[in-house]
Amino acid sequence: MAAPKHRFILCFDFDGTLVHPERDPVFHPGLGQMIQMLRGQGAAWVINTGRGLSQVIEGLAQHGIYMEPDFIIAQESDIYKPGFFSRWTDYGSWNRQARRAQERFAKDHQASLLAIRQMVESQTNASFINGGEGEMGIVATSDLEMDRICLYIDAHTRQFPDIGYHRNGIYLRFSHSGYSKGTALSELARLLGLDASACFAAGDNFNDLSMLDPRHARMIACPGNAVEPVKRIVHTRGGFVASRFASEGMMEALTHFFGNSQAPAA
C-alpha cells in the first residue's frame, strides 16, 4: 500500500515550544493527541530545532514522547526522514548542499568573521568560539550584550547577505544565510509538493524567526514563554501568540488554526 500523501505540515521547535523542563507536565499528552488526530488527516509532524539529530531522538525519549516525527530538521537546516528500523537518513539533496555552502561560507568570509571576532574580544565580555569543521559562534554574558553584537554583525550582512547566524538567547552560531529553519521548512514543503499556505510553524526564540515568516509558513505561532521580541514579531506578522507555556500553548495554537482538529482545505 502506498504511503498516504501529506496535505499540510505541523512544524515545531523543540525546546521551549514542544517541551519545557520547568513545567508539569513537560509535554502535555493532549498536544500529542491533537498532533495524532491531525496526522490522521494528512499532517506531516516536523520537529525543527537547533539540536543535532541524535539529541532530538534522545530528547523525545527523555520526555516520554514516543510518537516518531514524520521528519526532523536538525541543527537548524538538515532535513531527515525515518528509514528502515527507525534509522534517520538525509531527505533529498538539501543536506549535502548545506554542508558545501557552510564550508564555502567559512572560507569566503574570513575577513568579516575576523573583524567580528576582534570586536567581540576587544569590546565585549563575550567569547568567540571557533570549533571544528568551520563551526563558529559566540557566547555572550547577557541578552543586551548579544543584542549589541548582533547589530555589529548585521552591518556586515548588509554588504555580504549570505552571512547568517542562529541566535538563541546569549548563544549564537554562524551559518550561511541560505540555510535556516525557514528555508529548510520551505524545501521540505517543496519536496512534499506543498507551499507556505499549507505550513504551520511555531517557536519561542530568535533562531525560530526564520520559519515564523509568511514566506515559509502562513500559519505561525509562539507559546506564552516566547521571548518578547518573538511575540511582537509573530503578532506583527499576523500570527497567534498563546497565553500558556510550551505544549499547552501549542494546544491553544492548533485550536486557533484548526478548530476541532480540522485540516486546512485541500
N, C-alpha and C positions, 0 to 999 in steps of 0.2 A: 504494500500500500504506500502511495506517495505521501511524503510529509506534508502537513497542512500548510497552506500559504499564509505568511504573516501579513496582516492587514494594517497594523499600526505598531508603534514602538512605545514602550514604557521604559524610560531611561533614568536611572537614579544614581547619584553619587552614593558612596558607601558610608564613610564615617561622618556622623553628624546629620545625615539625611535618612538613610535606612536604619542605622543603629546609633545609639547614644549610650555610652558606657555608664553615664551617671543617672540614667532614667530607669524606672522599674515599671514595665519590662524594658530591657534594652531594645528589643524588637517586638512590636505588638503583633500577636498572631493574627489579629483582624486584618492587618495590612497584607499578610501572606495570603489570607483567604480572598481578599479583593484582587490581588495580582493573579491568583489562580483562576478566578472567575473570568477576568479579562483575557487571560491566556486562552481560555476555552472559546473566546470569541475572536481569536486571531491575533492577540497581542504577542509581541516579542519582548520578553523581560530582559533588560540590559542593565548591567552594573558598569558604571563609567567612573573610574577612580584613579587617583594618583598612586595607589598601591600597585605593587608588582603582582603578576598572575598568581604565584604561589601564596602571597599574602592575602589575596582575595579569598581563595579557597580555604585557607586556614581561618580567616575571619568568619566566613559563613558557618563553619563547624563550631568555632568558639562560641558563637552567639546562638547556636541551636537553629540555624536556618538550613533546613535540609532540602529545600527546593533548589534544583540546579538551574541557574540562569540559562536563557537561550543563547546569550552572547555576553562576553566580558570585554570591556575596553579598559586595559591596564596601563599604568604609567602615563595616563592622560593622552594616549594616542594609539596603542597597539590593540587591534581587533582580533579576538579569539572566538572560536566556536568549539563546542564539545565534540570529540571524536569517539571512536570505539573505546570501551572500557573507561569512559569519562576522561580520556586524555584530551587536553585542550590544544588546538592547533591554529596556526595563522588562518584568517579568513580573507581570501583574496591576496592581492599583491601589495596592499597598503603598508603592512608592517615592514617589508623589505625596503619600500620607497622611503619610509620614515627613518629607518636606520641609516640609509645612504645620505639622506638630507641632513641628519644630525652630524654625521661625520664631516660633511662639507661645511656645515654651519660653524663648527669649531675652527676650521682652517680659514674660512673666508672672512671671519670677523675677529681675528686675533687682535687687531689694533683697538677696536671698540671694547672688546672684553678686557683688554689690558687697562684701558682708561677707566673702565667701571671698577675694576679691581683696585686700582690706585686710589680712586675716590673713596671706596669703601674702607680701605685700610688706613688712609690718611685723614679722613674727615668724619668717620663714624666709629662706633664701638662694635660694629658688626664683623662677622667673619666671612671671608670669601673661601668657598670650598671648591677645590679642584680635584675631582675624583678620576677614576679610570674611564677609558673609552670615551673621552671627550665630555663626560658629565661634569657640569659646573653649577654652582649655586651659591646662595648667600643665606646666612642665619643672622638675623638682626636681634637686637636686645629688646625691642619694643615695636608695636604696630606703627607708632609715629615715626620711628627711625626707618622702618621699611617703607612707609609712605614717601619719605624724602628720597630714599634710594630709588624707588620706582619712578619718581619724577625725573631723576637723572638718567635712568635707563631709557625712559620714554623719549628723551631728547635725541638719543641715538637711533631709536626706531623710526623717527621721522625721516632720517637720512637713509637708513637701512631697514626697510619694512619687514624683512624676514627675520630680524632679531625678535625673538619672542621669549616669554617666560611664564611659568606656572607659579602663582603665589598662593600660599595657604598660611594666613596669619603672618608670623615672623619668618617663615621659611619661603625660599624662592629657588626655583630650578630653571636654568636657561634651556631654551629649545628653539628649533626652527618654528617660526610663527605659523607655517602652513600645516602643522601637525599638533592638534589640540583636542580637547574633549569635544569641542564643537565640530571641527572638521572631520574628526573620526566618526561622530554620530551621523553626519551627512553622508559620509562614504558608506557606512553600514546601511543607511536608508537606501542609497543608490543601489547597492548590491541586492537589496530585497525588493527593488522595484517601487520604492516609496519616495515621498518628498517631505519637506518640513511640515506640511499640513497634517501629516499622519504621525508626527512625533511629539511625545510628551517628554519633558526633561525637568529634573528637579535637583537642586543642590543648595549648599549653605555657605560656601566660602568663595574667595576671589578666584580660585582656579576653576570654579564652575561657571564663571561668567561667559566663557566662550560658547558653552552649549545652551545657556539661558539667553538665547538670541533668536529672534524670529527667522533669521536666515537658516537656522538649523532645527529649530523646534517652534511651532506656532502655539503650543500649549506649554507654558513654563510656570514653575512654582518653586517656592522655597519654604522650609519649615520655620516655625517661630523662633528657633535658636540660630537662624542665619545671622551673619554679621550685618550690621545696619546698612553699610553701602550696598550689599547684595539685595537686601529688602527693598531699598529705594529704587535700584535699577530694575528689579523684577516688576515692581509696581509701575514704574515709568513705561516699561515695555508692554504693559497690559496683562501681566501675569498675575498669579494668585499667591498671596502671602498668607500662610497659615498662621493660626494663633497658637497651635500646640507644637511641641518639640518633635523632631525626628520622625519616627514611624507613625506616630499619632497625627502629626501634621500632614504626612503624606496620605493618610486616610482622608483627611479633610480635602486635600488637593484632588485626589481621584474622584471623590464625591462631587466636587465642584465641576470637574471637566466631564465626568462620565455618568453622573447621576447614580442610578441604581445599577452600576457596573455595565452601562451600555456602551458599546464600542462606537467610534465615530462612523458616520455613514460611509458606505463603500463608494 
